[in-house]
Amino acid sequence: MSPSRRLPGSQLLTQRTGRRTVSEARPTAVTICGVTRVVLLGLDGFPHRWIRPDVTPRMWELAATGGRAAEGGITGKPSSTYPGFCTLLTGRFPVAHGVRTTGSQSGTLPAWAGTWNRVLVPTLFDTCRSAGLRTAAVQGDHLMHPMLGTDAATWIWPPKGEVPQGTPLDDHGYPINAAVRPSLLEAARDGSLAFLFGHLNEADTVGHDTGPDSQASMACYRATDAVVGEVLDALRPDWADTVVMIVSDHDMEDRTDIPPIDLTADPGVRAVADDILGDGGAALLRLRSGVSPGAAGAAVSRVDGVAGWSQGSREMIVVDAQPGRIFSAWRLRFRGYHGGPATARTVALVGGGHPHVSAIAGTLARRRPHLADWAPTIAGVLGLDLSPTDGVSLA
C-alpha cells in the first residue's frame, strides 16, 4: 500500500535509527477489500512431527483446507534460529546474508563466524517499504529485530526491539507467547498491512529446557496452536485476500547421554583448525592458513560422532553431528538441541482464501520447500521483486 493510502486512524510516529527513517504506525482494526495480505508466522523450534490433529487442530485444519509439506520443509546448516530466520526473510543462504550461527563463545561471536548485526542483503521489509507497502513485525525473540532488518517495517513489537518493563518473560529472557499475543492480534486485524511477520518463541525455550517431546513441550505446542487459531480468526474479514504461511526455523531433538564431540581433542583436527565454534548438532571450523576445505573435511570425518561436513566459505567448513550427538561448547545446559542435519526439518503450511494458496499448496505437495523459498514466494504474491534470491518461488 502506498503512503498516500494510509488510513487517517493510524497515528504515525517517526523515529531516527542511524541514517534511516523508520515510520511506525500502530495497527488499526480496519479492512480494505481487494488488498492482498501475506501473514507469515514463524514458530521457533516447533517440531514438524507435532503438527497433528490431536495436538494442533487449528494448524491441521488450515493445512487441510490449504496445503502442507507432508515431510516438512528444509533449512540450511547449522539448523539454528538466527541463520534460519534470516534466510526466511531474505531468500538468501547464510553465505550471502552473513548470519552463520546462533552459537557463541562465552556469549560473543568471533568475527570469522559471521555477524549478528543487520543482514547484509535486503529483506522483505526493505522491499515492501520501497514499494510503499505497510508491514509489521511482532516477535517473541526481540533480539532478532536488528539482524532481521525490521527497522524497515512500518510497525514493530516490542517497540524499537526493547521489551517493555513488566512484560512476562520466559526462563531465557524472551517475552512469553501470551505477551506477544495482543500485539500479534492487533496487527492481524489491521487490513492495511500488506505483510505481517509474527514470531512465537516459547516452543523453542520449553523444548530446550525440558526436551521437545516432554509433557511441558506438548502443552506449549497446544497453547501455541490456540494463539495461531486466534490469529486466523482475526484474519477472517480479509480471508479472500489473504495468504497465511506457517513455518518453523528448525526441529529439535533430545540430548542423549553420549558425551559431546570435542573436535579439539583430535590431533588431526587441531592441525587443520584455527578455531571451532559449536552450535548444537553442528560446528563451524575456521581453517588454518594454507589448509584446504577438503583436508579439513577429511580430518573431521575421522572423528567419532561426525556425520559429514560442507564448505561454508573459503576459510570455514560446517561440521555435522550424527543424530543424538552434539558438539562441545562453552555452555551445554539444555535437554533439547538442534543445529545438525537431524533437526533441519521445518514446519511448512499454507492457507487462506487468496488464489495463490492453491498454487503454493500444489508445490508443497510435490517437493519440500527450503526456508529460502518463502521470501521470493511472498514477494511474488505481493507483486514485488526481491531478486536476487537463492530460493525459488513456491507459487
Summary of the structure (lengths in Angstrom):
residues: 395
radius of gyration: 20.6
end to end distance: 21.3
largest distance: 67.4
contacts: 1441
relative contact order: 0.20
helix: 35%
strand: 24%
